[in-house]
């Protein structure tokens, strides 16, 4: 899965976060939610128009905007 972003996962797929890119408040929000390198995530579903995406992280359900998901690079 090298070089793929979170938005490339299909529902039910799992992956590990390799890197969080982005700048300023977007990157800070992602990191504050616990999406840090090494975290394992599972894609749960996409909203009807692809925004937001819903993931599971450490047993919690999180919603991210598509632009945030593009900043999460997977291993």
N, C-alpha and C positions, 0 to 999 in steps of 0.2 A: 504493500500500500504506500510505498515511499513517494513523497511529494504530493499526495492527495490532500485535499482539505476536507473538513467535516461535512461540507455541503455535498461532497461526492459519495457519501455513504448511503446505502439503501436501508430502509427500515429493517431492524433485526441484526444488522451488522455491528460488530464491535471493533474497536481500534484503540491504539494508545496515542496520546498526544505527544508529538515530537517537538513542536515549537509553536509559540503564539506570536504572530506578527501584528502589524497594525501600530497605530500611534495614539498617544494621549488617552482620552477617556474610554475609547473603545477597548484598547488593550487592557487598561486598568480594570474595567468592568469584567472582562473575560477572566483575568487572573483572580479577581476578588470572588468570583463564583467557584473557584477551585479548579478551573481548567488550566492546569499547569503541566509542563513537560513530565511525562511518566504516568499521567492519569489515564485510567482506562474508561472509555465511554461506550455507550450503546445508542445507536440511532433508534428512536422510537417511531417518529412519524413526521411527515411534512404537512403543514396546513394546506388547504385546497389550492392556493395559488403559490405554494412554496415558501411562504413567509408567515409566521415563524417556523423554525424547525424545533422539534422537541427531542431531547436526549435524556438518557439516564446516566448519572454520575454518582458513584458511591451510594447508591440506593435512593438518590433524590432525582426528581423530575425537573428538568430545566427547559425553559424556552429561550431560544436565541433568534435574533434577526438574521436573515440570510447574509447580510454584510458582515456580521460578527462571525458566523460559521465559516466564511471564506478566509478569515484570519487564523483559523486553527488548523495547523498543518499536522498530518498524521504520519506515524512511522510506517 
